[in-house]
Amino acid sequence: MPAKTRLHVCITCRTSDSTVNGNQNDARDGKILLDALVKNQKSSADVEIVPVECLSNCKSGCSLALNAAGKWGYVYGHLNPDVHHEDILKLATAYAQSDDGIVPWRERPEGVRRNVIARIPPIRS
Amino acid sequence: MPAKTRLHVCITCRTSDSTVNGNQNDARDGKILLDALVKNQKSSADVEIVPVECLSNCKSGCSLALNAAGKWGYVYGHLNPDVHHEDILKLATAYAQSDDGIVPWRERPEGVRRNVIARIPPIRS
């Protein structure tokens, strides 16, 4: 069985460009992103969506992190709930299907392929 | 036995501010940082220093990543080999001694405490 992929969504984030979606109310953009991802995820997807409080990437929110045992972990930022949720779900599926967490540039959904903030090596025992 | 801590140093990085140390030669700043860390590490330190090619944080180099099984992983950036190597080694030791990878703000060496780029949750099975 492949390692479980987790898509962690920071629910305390605001978007780095608050004019993008004009969210002027109290709802955090990260929480809006989480809700959009959960709502649109296909039940067959082998990705667990997990809320998390702060990925220390506040200047570049909204943010998410993808990881799985034995794979490179990735943090993405500058995300927008309205624009990016479909591409994020496609990215997470491609990540889950990869051997090492590395999704080749051309296979990353175009809307989010420039949004990588950093990656972190797999944990070896 | 505590989980092995690894300090991954990007050896393909250049500093985000190339005027900081005036490195105009071909040596990558990340490789200079790696060498400084290895040279100054105490033999008793329970941290393995590992070279890595690219942490996808090129705009904010030099970069490093800290991780260990069961702990939050951290990426640090905007590092300078001359200025930061001692603080990085202290930070790595504090990380190794932590239960969850979270080194409280006041316990992070002052020179690098503002250099966090992002963090990524522990991997659960």
gemmi code that builds the backbone of each chain (N, CA, C; Angstrom):
import gemmi

chains = {
    "A": [
        ("MET", (0.850, -1.191, 0.000), (0.000, 0.000, 0.000), (0.883, 1.238, 0.000)),
        ("PRO", (0.592, 2.221, -0.879), (1.436, 3.425, -0.897), (1.283, 4.213, 0.391)),
        ("ALA", (2.324, 4.995, 0.689), (2.288, 5.821, 1.897), (1.136, 6.813, 1.807)),
        ("LYS", (0.487, 7.043, 2.923), (-0.633, 7.983, 2.985), (-0.157, 9.398, 2.695)),
        ("THR", (-0.813, 10.054, 1.751), (-0.495, 11.454, 1.458), (-1.407, 12.352, 2.281)),
        ("ARG", (-0.791, 13.354, 2.891), (-1.595, 14.325, 3.638), (-1.391, 15.715, 3.047)),
        ("LEU", (-2.511, 16.381, 2.862), (-2.536, 17.757, 2.367), (-2.946, 18.628, 3.556)),
        ("HIS", (-1.945, 19.288, 4.130), (-2.179, 20.122, 5.319), (-2.493, 21.544, 4.861)),
        ("VAL", (-3.587, 22.075, 5.312), (-3.974, 23.432, 4.914), (-3.943, 24.337, 6.141)),
        ("CYS", (-3.178, 25.412, 6.031), (-3.117, 26.362, 7.145), (-4.432, 27.120, 7.225)),
        ("ILE", (-5.117, 27.006, 8.367), (-6.427, 27.663, 8.492), (-6.332, 28.995, 9.224)),
        ("THR", (-5.112, 29.414, 9.549), (-4.957, 30.728, 10.188), (-4.438, 31.772, 9.198)),
        ("CYS", (-4.156, 31.342, 7.972), (-3.617, 32.228, 6.926), (-4.633, 33.234, 6.413)),
        ("ARG", (-4.102, 34.369, 5.977), (-4.830, 35.232, 5.043), (-4.049, 35.221, 3.734)),
        ("THR", (-4.718, 35.575, 2.636), (-3.992, 35.602, 1.361), (-2.933, 36.698, 1.399)),
        ("SER", (-1.823, 36.452, 0.702), (-0.745, 37.434, 0.666), (-1.187, 38.686, -0.080)),
        ("ASP", (-2.143, 38.537, -0.986), (-2.698, 39.687, -1.682), (-4.182, 39.763, -1.342)),
        ("SER", (-4.488, 40.574, -0.344), (-5.857, 40.582, 0.171), (-6.843, 41.192, -0.822)),
        ("THR", (-6.314, 41.787, -1.885), (-7.233, 42.345, -2.877), (-7.699, 41.287, -3.872)),
        ("VAL", (-7.059, 40.115, -3.848), (-7.374, 39.105, -4.867), (-8.824, 38.660, -4.794)),
        ("ASN", (-9.257, 38.322, -3.605), (-10.642, 37.841, -3.533), (-11.522, 38.741, -2.679)),
        ("GLY", (-10.951, 39.835, -2.216), (-11.757, 40.825, -1.522), (-12.409, 40.344, -0.246)),
        ("ASN", (-11.796, 39.364, 0.396), (-12.357, 38.868, 1.637), (-12.126, 39.873, 2.759)),
        ("GLN", (-13.162, 40.599, 3.080), (-13.035, 41.627, 4.110), (-13.703, 41.207, 5.418)),
        ("ASN", (-14.194, 39.975, 5.445), (-14.875, 39.580, 6.676), (-13.906, 38.827, 7.590)),
        ("ASP", (-14.452, 38.234, 8.626), (-13.590, 37.628, 9.633), (-13.111, 36.229, 9.274)),
        ("ALA", (-13.710, 35.626, 8.239), (-13.315, 34.262, 7.889), (-11.887, 34.269, 7.339)),
        ("ARG", (-11.055, 33.408, 7.873), (-9.684, 33.314, 7.380), (-9.677, 32.689, 5.988)),
        ("ASP", (-8.874, 33.241, 5.112), (-8.805, 32.695, 3.748), (-8.375, 31.231, 3.765)),
        ("GLY", (-7.491, 30.885, 4.693), (-7.042, 29.503, 4.789), (-8.188, 28.551, 5.111)),
        ("LYS", (-9.096, 28.995, 5.989), (-10.256, 28.164, 6.338), (-11.195, 28.046, 5.134)),
        ("ILE", (-11.320, 29.133, 4.389), (-12.142, 29.106, 3.166), (-11.532, 28.129, 2.156)),
        ("LEU", (-10.210, 28.156, 2.048), (-9.520, 27.217, 1.154), (-9.740, 25.779, 1.606)),
        ("LEU", (-9.587, 25.533, 2.893), (-9.815, 24.174, 3.413), (-11.214, 23.685, 3.048)),
        ("ASP", (-12.203, 24.520, 3.303), (-13.590, 24.121, 3.036), (-13.806, 23.835, 1.541)),
        ("ALA", (-13.186, 24.657, 0.675), (-13.335, 24.444, -0.772), (-12.696, 23.131, -1.194)),
        ("LEU", (-11.570, 22.797, -0.601), (-10.885, 21.550, -0.949), (-11.701, 20.341, -0.496)),
        ("VAL", (-12.192, 20.398, 0.726), (-12.970, 19.273, 1.255), (-14.238, 19.083, 0.420)),
        ("LYS", (-14.872, 20.196, 0.076), (-16.136, 20.140, -0.671), (-15.939, 19.543, -2.069)),
        ("ASN", (-14.809, 19.849, -2.683), (-14.590, 19.447, -4.079), (-13.768, 18.175, -4.246)),
        ("GLN", (-13.286, 17.629, -3.146), (-12.477, 16.417, -3.264), (-13.338, 15.232, -3.684)),
        ("LYS", (-12.824, 14.448, -4.609), (-13.532, 13.230, -4.994), (-13.355, 12.187, -3.892)),
        ("SER", (-14.386, 11.420, -3.664), (-14.331, 10.459, -2.570), (-13.271, 9.385, -2.812)),
        ("SER", (-12.896, 9.225, -4.088), (-11.912, 8.194, -4.411), (-10.476, 8.657, -4.181)),
        ("ALA", (-10.287, 9.937, -3.945), (-8.930, 10.468, -3.840), (-8.204, 9.894, -2.628)),
        ("ASP", (-6.968, 9.494, -2.859), (-6.175, 8.892, -1.783), (-5.338, 9.953, -1.079)),
        ("VAL", (-6.005, 11.025, -0.710), (-5.321, 12.139, -0.055), (-6.167, 12.562, 1.146)),
        ("GLU", (-5.530, 12.649, 2.295), (-6.236, 13.112, 3.485), (-6.002, 14.608, 3.649)),
        ("ILE", (-7.077, 15.378, 3.698), (-6.970, 16.830, 3.879), (-7.044, 17.138, 5.374)),
        ("VAL", (-6.027, 17.841, 5.861), (-5.887, 18.052, 7.306), (-5.721, 19.547, 7.602)),
        ("PRO", (-6.562, 20.118, 8.448), (-6.324, 21.510, 8.844), (-5.140, 21.601, 9.792)),
        ("VAL", (-4.393, 22.700, 9.691), (-3.238, 22.882, 10.569), (-3.156, 24.365, 10.916)),
        ("GLU", (-2.667, 24.658, 12.092), (-2.545, 26.058, 12.494), (-1.114, 26.520, 12.302)),
        ("CYS", (-0.898, 27.260, 11.257), (0.361, 27.932, 10.958), (1.442, 27.011, 10.394)),
        ("LEU", (1.879, 27.358, 9.211), (3.021, 26.696, 8.570), (4.224, 27.648, 8.531)),
        ("SER", (4.189, 28.671, 9.378), (5.298, 29.657, 9.472), (5.631, 30.260, 8.108)),
        ("ASN", (4.585, 30.454, 7.330), (4.755, 30.989, 5.976), (3.772, 32.140, 5.780)),
        ("CYS", (3.574, 32.884, 6.872), (2.469, 33.854, 6.951), (2.556, 34.946, 5.886)),
        ("LYS", (3.768, 35.345, 5.514), (3.912, 36.412, 4.518), (3.482, 35.946, 3.133)),
        ("SER", (3.420, 34.641, 2.939), (3.122, 34.090, 1.619), (1.849, 33.248, 1.630)),
        ("GLY", (0.920, 33.547, 2.567), (-0.327, 32.797, 2.630), (-1.226, 33.106, 1.451)),
        ("CYS", (-2.273, 32.258, 1.208), (-2.562, 31.030, 1.931), (-1.506, 29.972, 1.632)),
        ("SER", (-1.368, 29.049, 2.567), (-0.310, 28.050, 2.481), (-0.852, 26.637, 2.674)),
        ("LEU", (-0.121, 25.696, 2.081), (-0.402, 24.286, 2.335), (0.905, 23.505, 2.332)),
        ("ALA", (0.857, 22.324, 2.902), (2.013, 21.428, 2.904), (1.567, 20.035, 2.504)),
        ("LEU", (2.344, 19.420, 1.631), (2.105, 18.041, 1.207), (3.215, 17.160, 1.745)),
        ("ASN", (2.859, 16.050, 2.385), (3.903, 15.088, 2.727), (3.350, 13.665, 2.822)),
        ("ALA", (4.288, 12.735, 2.824), (3.973, 11.315, 2.937), (5.277, 10.612, 3.312)),
        ("ALA", (5.176, 9.518, 4.023), (6.376, 8.799, 4.467), (7.252, 8.448, 3.262)),
        ("GLY", (8.528, 8.741, 3.364), (9.483, 8.382, 2.325), (9.542, 9.330, 1.151)),
        ("LYS", (8.755, 10.403, 1.181), (8.726, 11.344, 0.055), (9.235, 12.725, 0.460)),
        ("TRP", (9.710, 13.499, -0.530), (9.976, 14.914, -0.322), (8.674, 15.588, 0.110)),
        ("GLY", (8.783, 16.495, 1.098), (7.635, 17.306, 1.502), (7.695, 18.659, 0.802)),
        ("TYR", (6.536, 19.227, 0.504), (6.477, 20.512, -0.209), (5.570, 21.493, 0.522)),
        ("VAL", (6.001, 22.745, 0.557), (5.132, 23.827, 1.025), (4.813, 24.727, -0.169)),
        ("TYR", (3.541, 24.998, -0.350), (3.076, 25.922, -1.398), (2.478, 27.159, -0.727)),
        ("GLY", (2.614, 28.310, -1.392), (2.069, 29.538, -0.829), (1.442, 30.423, -1.886)),
        ("HIS", (1.051, 31.623, -1.460), (0.388, 32.600, -2.339), (-0.838, 31.972, -3.013)),
        ("LEU", (-1.551, 31.165, -2.266), (-2.711, 30.470, -2.834), (-3.983, 31.282, -2.611)),
        ("ASN", (-4.914, 31.106, -3.499), (-6.186, 31.802, -3.407), (-7.308, 30.771, -3.436)),
        ("PRO", (-8.185, 30.813, -2.453), (-9.219, 29.786, -2.350), (-10.086, 29.675, -3.604)),
        ("ASP", (-10.456, 30.817, -4.181), (-11.359, 30.785, -5.339), (-10.674, 30.264, -6.590)),
        ("VAL", (-9.434, 30.670, -6.751), (-8.730, 30.408, -8.011), (-8.093, 29.022, -8.044)),
        ("HIS", (-7.580, 28.572, -6.923), (-6.630, 27.459, -6.952), (-7.138, 26.106, -6.461)),
        ("HIS", (-8.350, 26.020, -5.927), (-8.682, 24.768, -5.245), (-8.682, 23.556, -6.183)),
        ("GLU", (-9.116, 23.750, -7.423), (-9.123, 22.593, -8.338), (-7.694, 22.137, -8.666)),
        ("ASP", (-6.830, 23.103, -8.938), (-5.439, 22.750, -9.249), (-4.741, 22.108, -8.049)),
        ("ILE", (-5.079, 22.560, -6.863), (-4.462, 21.979, -5.664), (-4.848, 20.503, -5.531)),
        ("LEU", (-6.109, 20.200, -5.793), (-6.540, 18.798, -5.697), (-5.849, 17.932, -6.758)),
        ("LYS", (-5.677, 18.483, -7.954), (-4.947, 17.734, -8.997), (-3.486, 17.535, -8.580)),
        ("LEU", (-2.888, 18.583, -8.048), (-1.498, 18.488, -7.595), (-1.351, 17.414, -6.511)),
        ("ALA", (-2.280, 17.399, -5.564), (-2.195, 16.433, -4.468), (-2.318, 14.999, -4.985)),
        ("THR", (-3.163, 14.806, -5.978), (-3.307, 13.472, -6.572), (-2.016, 13.063, -7.277)),
        ("ALA", (-1.424, 13.993, -8.034), (-0.155, 13.695, -8.713), (0.943, 13.389, -7.695)),
        ("TYR", (0.944, 14.129, -6.609), (1.913, 13.889, -5.537), (1.709, 12.482, -4.951)),
        ("ALA", (0.468, 12.131, -4.689), (0.168, 10.814, -4.105), (0.614, 9.690, -5.035)),
        ("GLN", (0.529, 9.939, -6.338), (0.879, 8.902, -7.309), (2.383, 8.829, -7.587)),
        ("SER", (3.118, 9.818, -7.139), (4.564, 9.840, -7.389), (5.285, 8.894, -6.425)),
        ("ASP", (6.464, 8.470, -6.854), (7.252, 7.578, -6.002), (7.945, 8.323, -4.869)),
        ("ASP", (8.405, 9.532, -5.177), (9.270, 10.242, -4.236), (8.755, 11.620, -3.844)),
        ("GLY", (7.556, 11.953, -4.293), (6.982, 13.261, -3.972), (7.305, 14.329, -5.000)),
        ("ILE", (8.197, 13.997, -5.932), (8.591, 14.983, -6.936), (7.661, 14.871, -8.148)),
        ("VAL", (6.831, 15.884, -8.317), (5.961, 15.949, -9.495), (6.674, 16.816, -10.526)),
        ("PRO", (7.026, 16.254, -11.691), (7.757, 17.045, -12.686), (7.014, 18.329, -13.040)),
        ("TRP", (7.809, 19.344, -13.326), (7.284, 20.692, -13.600), (6.104, 20.668, -14.571)),
        ("ARG", (6.265, 19.961, -15.682), (5.220, 19.970, -16.710), (3.961, 19.248, -16.268)),
        ("GLU", (4.085, 18.401, -15.253), (2.910, 17.659, -14.783), (2.207, 18.369, -13.628)),
        ("ARG", (2.816, 19.454, -13.150), (2.136, 20.227, -12.107), (1.058, 21.104, -12.743)),
        ("PRO", (-0.120, 21.150, -12.147), (-1.154, 22.037, -12.701), (-0.619, 23.465, -12.840)),
        ("GLU", (-0.890, 24.072, -13.980), (-0.263, 25.336, -14.334), (-0.545, 26.444, -13.322)),
        ("GLY", (-1.729, 26.427, -12.760), (-2.110, 27.508, -11.854), (-1.301, 27.570, -10.575)),
        ("VAL", (-0.687, 26.456, -10.194), (0.038, 26.445, -8.918), (1.513, 26.066, -9.072)),
        ("ARG", (1.981, 25.863, -10.295), (3.337, 25.325, -10.428), (4.414, 26.310, -10.011)),
        ("ARG", (4.065, 27.600, -9.973), (5.052, 28.601, -9.535), (4.896, 28.939, -8.052)),
        ("ASN", (4.072, 28.186, -7.351), (3.756, 28.544, -5.969), (4.541, 27.767, -4.917)),
        ("VAL", (5.555, 27.030, -5.348), (6.360, 26.304, -4.355), (7.148, 27.305, -3.518)),
        ("ILE", (7.049, 27.175, -2.221), (7.822, 28.014, -1.303), (9.136, 27.321, -0.935)),
        ("ALA", (9.062, 26.025, -0.664), (10.258, 25.248, -0.325), (9.901, 23.776, -0.304)),
        ("ARG", (10.933, 22.945, -0.344), (10.715, 21.504, -0.186), (11.697, 20.990, 0.851)),
        ("ILE", (11.385, 19.834, 1.399), (12.187, 19.287, 2.495), (12.418, 17.801, 2.227)),
        ("PRO", (13.643, 17.331, 2.413), (13.963, 15.949, 2.028), (13.157, 14.898, 2.801)),
        ("PRO", (13.041, 13.716, 2.208), (12.386, 12.603, 2.913), (13.140, 12.278, 4.199)),
        ("ILE", (12.425, 11.764, 5.166), (13.069, 11.362, 6.417), (13.542, 9.926, 6.281)),
        ("ARG", (14.830, 9.735, 6.501), (15.385, 8.392, 6.501), (15.554, 7.951, 7.949)),
        ("SER", (15.476, 6.672, 8.200), (15.581, 6.182, 9.584), (17.035, 6.193, 10.029)),
    ],
    "B": [
        ("MET", (16.284, 5.754, 22.084), (17.179, 6.652, 21.378), (16.353, 7.682, 20.609)),
        ("PRO", (16.707, 8.960, 20.736), (15.927, 9.962, 20.007), (16.100, 9.811, 18.500)),
        ("ALA", (15.088, 10.313, 17.781), (15.151, 10.254, 16.312), (16.355, 11.045, 15.810)),
        ("LYS", (16.993, 10.512, 14.794), (18.156, 11.181, 14.204), (17.759, 12.509, 13.585)),
        ("THR", (18.464, 13.563, 13.958), (18.228, 14.873, 13.353), (19.164, 15.063, 12.173)),
        ("ARG", (18.600, 15.517, 11.078), (19.433, 15.825, 9.906), (19.306, 17.306, 9.552)),
        ("LEU", (20.461, 17.886, 9.319), (20.562, 19.284, 8.889), (20.986, 19.259, 7.420)),
        ("HIS", (20.026, 19.487, 6.547), (20.280, 19.436, 5.102), (20.672, 20.839, 4.632)),
        ("VAL", (21.791, 20.938, 3.965), (22.259, 22.238, 3.494), (22.250, 22.229, 1.968)),
        ("CYS", (21.540, 23.178, 1.386), (21.517, 23.286, -0.071), (22.870, 23.771, -0.555)),
        ("ILE", (23.526, 22.973, -1.385), (24.869, 23.349, -1.860), (24.830, 23.987, -3.255)),
        ("THR", (23.621, 24.193, -3.773), (23.511, 24.873, -5.075), (23.066, 26.327, -4.913)),
        ("CYS", (22.783, 26.725, -3.683), (22.316, 28.089, -3.387), (23.400, 29.145, -3.560)),
        ("ARG", (22.919, 30.337, -3.906), (23.699, 31.543, -3.667), (22.939, 32.370, -2.629)),
        ("THR", (23.647, 33.273, -1.939), (22.950, 34.090, -0.950), (21.943, 34.988, -1.663)),
        ("SER", (20.829, 35.252, -0.972), (19.803, 36.120, -1.559), (20.332, 37.539, -1.711)),
        ("ASP", (21.270, 37.917, -0.864), (21.908, 39.227, -0.992), (23.390, 39.001, -1.285)),
        ("SER", (23.745, 39.037, -2.561), (25.107, 38.661, -2.945), (26.137, 39.683, -2.498)),
        ("THR", (25.664, 40.841, -2.011), (26.620, 41.846, -1.538), (27.047, 41.561, -0.096)),
        ("VAL", (26.347, 40.648, 0.570), (26.625, 40.437, 1.992), (28.052, 39.964, 2.233)),
        ("ASN", (28.439, 38.941, 1.493), (29.787, 38.439, 1.752), (30.716, 38.601, 0.548)),
        ("GLY", (30.224, 39.267, -0.464), (31.091, 39.599, -1.594), (31.686, 38.410, -2.303)),
        ("ASN", (30.988, 37.271, -2.281), (31.500, 36.093, -2.967), (31.327, 36.239, -4.469)),
        ("GLN", (32.390, 36.561, -5.139), (32.316, 36.781, -6.582), (32.921, 35.616, -7.359)),
        ("ASN", (33.384, 34.607, -6.654), (33.991, 33.498, -7.372), (32.959, 32.416, -7.671)),
        ("ASP", (33.449, 31.289, -8.145), (32.520, 30.265, -8.595), (31.963, 29.386, -7.479)),
        ("ALA", (32.552, 29.483, -6.297), (32.085, 28.635, -5.207), (30.672, 29.044, -4.802)),
        ("ARG", (29.796, 28.069, -4.725), (28.432, 28.368, -4.306), (28.417, 28.701, -2.820)),
        ("ASP", (27.646, 29.716, -2.457), (27.574, 30.099, -1.049), (27.066, 28.931, -0.190)),
        ("GLY", (26.151, 28.136, -0.759), (25.628, 27.005, -0.004), (26.713, 25.991, 0.325)),
        ("LYS", (27.613, 25.775, -0.620), (28.724, 24.844, -0.368), (29.675, 25.431, 0.687)),
        ("ILE", (29.881, 26.735, 0.632), (30.719, 27.396, 1.645), (30.071, 27.251, 3.030)),
        ("LEU", (28.755, 27.407, 3.059), (28.036, 27.237, 4.327), (28.180, 25.805, 4.832)),
        ("LEU", (27.990, 24.836, 3.946), (28.140, 23.425, 4.339), (29.518, 23.182, 4.954)),
        ("ASP", (30.549, 23.651, 4.272), (31.916, 23.429, 4.755), (32.137, 24.083, 6.119)),
        ("ALA", (31.579, 25.280, 6.299), (31.738, 25.978, 7.587), (31.039, 25.209, 8.707)),
        ("LEU", (29.885, 24.643, 8.399), (29.142, 23.889, 9.419), (29.896, 22.611, 9.794)),
        ("VAL", (30.358, 21.893, 8.798), (31.086, 20.639, 9.063), (32.352, 20.926, 9.866)),
        ("LYS", (33.053, 21.985, 9.487), (34.315, 22.328, 10.149), (34.106, 22.703, 11.611)),
        ("ASN", (33.002, 23.365, 11.902), (32.785, 23.895, 13.254), (31.901, 23.022, 14.132)),
        ("GLN", (31.376, 21.944, 13.569), (30.500, 21.090, 14.378), (31.315, 20.351, 15.440)),
        ("LYS", (30.778, 20.301, 16.648), (31.430, 19.517, 17.701), (31.177, 18.040, 17.442)),
        ("SER", (32.164, 17.254, 17.726), (32.042, 15.826, 17.438), (30.935, 15.174, 18.251)),
        ("SER", (30.565, 15.817, 19.356), (29.534, 15.238, 20.222), (28.119, 15.547, 19.731)),
        ("ALA", (27.996, 16.416, 18.777), (26.660, 16.852, 18.349), (25.882, 15.703, 17.702)),
        ("ASP", (24.641, 15.574, 18.120), (23.813, 14.485, 17.598), (23.024, 14.963, 16.371)),
        ("VAL", (23.726, 15.549, 15.445), (23.093, 16.085, 14.232), (23.941, 15.663, 13.037)),
        ("GLU", (23.288, 15.073, 12.047), (24.003, 14.703, 10.830), (23.846, 15.821, 9.793)),
        ("ILE", (24.953, 16.339, 9.319), (24.919, 17.403, 8.311), (24.987, 16.764, 6.927)),
        ("VAL", (24.000, 17.081, 6.092), (23.848, 16.398, 4.811), (23.756, 17.431, 3.680)),
        ("PRO", (24.600, 17.333, 2.661), (24.433, 18.215, 1.506), (23.228, 17.794, 0.676)),
        ("VAL", (22.546, 18.763, 0.096), (21.385, 18.457, -0.735), (21.366, 19.440, -1.900)),
        ("GLU", (20.876, 18.992, -3.031), (20.817, 19.881, -4.185), (19.420, 20.437, -4.336)),
        ("CYS", (19.269, 21.687, -3.964), (18.036, 22.454, -4.138), (16.943, 22.101, -3.143)),
        ("LEU", (16.538, 23.111, -2.418), (15.383, 23.020, -1.521), (14.216, 23.851, -2.074)),
        ("SER", (14.297, 24.167, -3.363), (13.241, 24.956, -4.040), (12.960, 26.265, -3.310)),
        ("ASN", (14.015, 26.832, -2.782), (13.893, 28.083, -2.028), (14.932, 29.068, -2.546)),
        ("CYS", (15.154, 28.993, -3.848), (16.302, 29.676, -4.473), (16.289, 31.188, -4.276)),
        ("LYS", (15.115, 31.789, -4.241), (15.042, 33.244, -4.082), (15.469, 33.680, -2.691)),
        ("SER", (15.472, 32.730, -1.761), (15.764, 33.073, -0.367), (16.986, 32.328, 0.164)),
        ("GLY", (17.917, 31.953, -0.759), (19.130, 31.251, -0.336), (20.065, 32.176, 0.421)),
        ("CYS", (21.060, 31.589, 1.107), (21.269, 30.153, 1.309), (20.145, 29.543, 2.151)),
        ("SER", (19.971, 28.253, 1.971), (18.861, 27.565, 2.610), (19.305, 26.290, 3.312)),
        ("LEU", (18.557, 25.934, 4.346), (18.769, 24.632, 4.988), (17.420, 24.078, 5.418)),
        ("ALA", (17.395, 22.782, 5.676), (16.192, 22.130, 6.187), (16.574, 21.227, 7.350)),
        ("LEU", (15.785, 21.292, 8.404), (15.963, 20.428, 9.573), (14.790, 19.470, 9.644)),
        ("ASN", (15.090, 18.172, 9.794), (13.993, 17.257, 10.090), (14.472, 16.037, 10.865)),
        ("ALA", (13.496, 15.337, 11.400), (13.727, 14.107, 12.168), (12.394, 13.392, 12.260)),
        ("ALA", (12.425, 12.084, 12.355), (11.185, 11.308, 12.401), (10.310, 11.775, 13.566)),
        ("GLY", (9.049, 12.023, 13.275), (8.096, 12.398, 14.310), (8.098, 13.865, 14.691)),
        ("LYS", (8.939, 14.656, 14.029), (9.030, 16.085, 14.374), (8.585, 16.971, 13.216)),
        ("TRP", (8.176, 18.196, 13.558), (7.975, 19.218, 12.535), (9.298, 19.434, 11.799)),
        ("GLY", (9.224, 19.588, 10.470), (10.398, 19.946, 9.686), (10.410, 21.450, 9.445)),
        ("TYR", (11.607, 22.023, 9.364), (11.739, 23.472, 9.166), (12.687, 23.776, 8.004)),
        ("VAL", (12.328, 24.785, 7.219), (13.239, 25.320, 6.213), (13.624, 26.745, 6.633)),
        ("TYR", (14.909, 27.002, 6.640), (15.434, 28.339, 6.934), (16.083, 28.896, 5.668)),
        ("GLY", (16.027, 30.223, 5.503), (16.631, 30.849, 4.338), (17.305, 32.160, 4.660)),
        ("HIS", (17.759, 32.850, 3.607), (18.482, 34.126, 3.748), (19.678, 33.973, 4.685)),
        ("LEU", (20.335, 32.823, 4.587), (21.473, 32.558, 5.474), (22.772, 33.007, 4.823)),
        ("ASN", (23.695, 33.356, 5.665), (25.002, 33.792, 5.197), (26.079, 32.936, 5.853)),
        ("PRO", (26.942, 32.331, 5.068), (27.932, 31.392, 5.624), (28.809, 32.010, 6.711)),
        ("ASP", (29.248, 33.237, 6.496), (30.164, 33.859, 7.452), (29.471, 34.235, 8.755)),
        ("VAL", (28.255, 34.723, 8.614), (27.567, 35.303, 9.769), (26.850, 34.251, 10.612)),
        ("HIS", (26.289, 33.239, 9.965), (25.290, 32.405, 10.634), (25.723, 31.011, 11.066)),
        ("HIS", (26.923, 30.573, 10.698), (27.171, 29.138, 10.906), (27.128, 28.725, 12.384)),
        ("GLU", (27.596, 29.591, 13.273), (27.557, 29.217, 14.703), (26.118, 29.121, 15.212)),
        ("ASP", (25.314, 30.100, 14.837), (23.910, 30.071, 15.281), (23.165, 28.874, 14.681)),
        ("ILE", (23.496, 28.511, 13.462), (22.828, 27.356, 12.842), (23.138, 26.078, 13.623)),
        ("LEU", (24.382, 25.924, 14.037), (24.743, 24.720, 14.803), (24.027, 24.704, 16.162)),
        ("LYS", (23.907, 25.864, 16.792), (23.155, 25.932, 18.061), (21.678, 25.604, 17.831)),
        ("LEU", (21.142, 26.131, 16.753), (19.739, 25.863, 16.420), (19.513, 24.371, 16.185)),
        ("ALA", (20.415, 23.742, 15.455), (20.265, 22.312, 15.149), (20.318, 21.475, 16.424)),
        ("THR", (21.180, 21.862, 17.356), (21.256, 21.149, 18.630), (19.962, 21.307, 19.424)),
        ("ALA", (19.425, 22.529, 19.451), (18.157, 22.764, 20.159), (17.030, 21.977, 19.501)),
        ("TYR", (17.056, 21.912, 18.195), (16.055, 21.129, 17.460), (16.175, 19.653, 17.832)),
        ("ALA", (17.387, 19.143, 17.850), (17.611, 17.723, 18.182), (17.125, 17.403, 19.595)),
        ("GLN", (17.256, 18.373, 20.487), (16.869, 18.140, 21.879), (15.373, 18.329, 22.119)),
        ("SER", (14.684, 18.887, 21.147), (13.241, 19.128, 21.316), (12.453, 17.837, 21.102)),
        ("ASP", (11.255, 17.805, 21.684), (10.411, 16.625, 21.518), (9.735, 16.581, 20.158)),
        ("ASP", (9.353, 17.750, 19.675), (8.502, 17.803, 18.488), (9.094, 18.637, 17.357)),
        ("GLY", (10.310, 19.114, 17.527), (10.937, 19.929, 16.499), (10.687, 21.425, 16.673)),
        ("ILE", (9.802, 21.760, 17.595), (9.476, 23.175, 17.804), (10.418, 23.755, 18.858)),
        ("VAL", (11.309, 24.633, 18.414), (12.203, 25.335, 19.334), (11.553, 26.679, 19.633)),
        ("PRO", (11.186, 26.936, 20.886), (10.503, 28.198, 21.195), (11.311, 29.407, 20.723)),
        ("TRP", (10.589, 30.428, 20.340), (11.176, 31.646, 19.764), (12.371, 32.145, 20.575)),
        ("ARG", (12.208, 32.271, 21.884), (13.266, 32.845, 22.729), (14.485, 31.931, 22.821)),
        ("GLU", (14.282, 30.650, 22.515), (15.412, 29.712, 22.595), (16.132, 29.547, 21.255)),
        ("ARG", (15.581, 30.167, 20.220), (16.280, 30.124, 18.926), (17.407, 31.158, 18.935)),
        ("PRO", (18.593, 30.797, 18.447), (19.676, 31.780, 18.374), (19.202, 33.036, 17.627)),
        ("GLU", (19.521, 34.185, 18.210), (18.948, 35.444, 17.729), (19.266, 35.710, 16.259)),
        ("GLY", (20.444, 35.297, 15.814), (20.856, 35.605, 14.452), (20.034, 34.922, 13.375)),
        ("VAL", (19.367, 33.838, 13.732), (18.615, 33.096, 12.709), (17.125, 32.964, 13.025)),
        ("ARG", (16.686, 33.547, 14.123), (15.304, 33.263, 14.526), (14.259, 33.869, 13.583)),
        ("ARG", (14.676, 34.858, 12.808), (13.730, 35.440, 11.843), (13.885, 34.822, 10.438)),
        ("ASN", (14.641, 33.768, 10.339), (14.969, 33.213, 9.021), (14.123, 32.005, 8.622)),
        ("VAL", (13.085, 31.716, 9.400), (12.227, 30.588, 9.022), (11.474, 30.929, 7.732)),
        ("ILE", (11.543, 30.024, 6.776), (10.802, 30.181, 5.521), (9.452, 29.477, 5.620)),
        ("ALA", (9.460, 28.274, 6.175), (8.219, 27.516, 6.344), (8.496, 26.303, 7.221)),
        ("ARG", (7.431, 25.723, 7.734), (7.563, 24.474, 8.471), (6.548, 23.481, 7.927)),
        ("ILE", (6.786, 22.212, 8.192), (5.936, 21.164, 7.617), (5.645, 20.156, 8.722)),
        ("PRO", (4.386, 19.719, 8.827), (4.011, 18.859, 9.955), (4.740, 17.525, 9.972)),
        ("PRO", (4.818, 16.920, 11.164), (5.398, 15.574, 11.276), (4.605, 14.597, 10.423)),
        ("ILE", (5.268, 13.555, 9.975), (4.588, 12.526, 9.203), (4.044, 11.470, 10.152)),
        ("ARG", (2.749, 11.274, 10.059), (2.143, 10.214, 10.855), (1.919, 9.009, 9.949)),
        ("SER", (1.940, 7.835, 10.544), (1.801, 6.630, 9.707), (0.350, 6.422, 9.298)),
    ],
}
model = gemmi.Model(1)
for chain_id, residues in chains.items():
    chain = gemmi.Chain(chain_id)
    for i, (resn, *xyz) in enumerate(residues, 1):
        res = gemmi.Residue()
        res.name, res.seqid = resn, gemmi.SeqId(i, " ")
        for name, pos in zip(("N", "CA", "C"), xyz):
            atom = gemmi.Atom()
            atom.name, atom.element = name, gemmi.Element(name[0])
            atom.pos, atom.b_iso = gemmi.Position(*pos), 0.0
            res.add_atom(atom)
        chain.add_residue(res)
    model.add_chain(chain)
structure = gemmi.Structure()
structure.add_model(model)
structure.setup_entities()
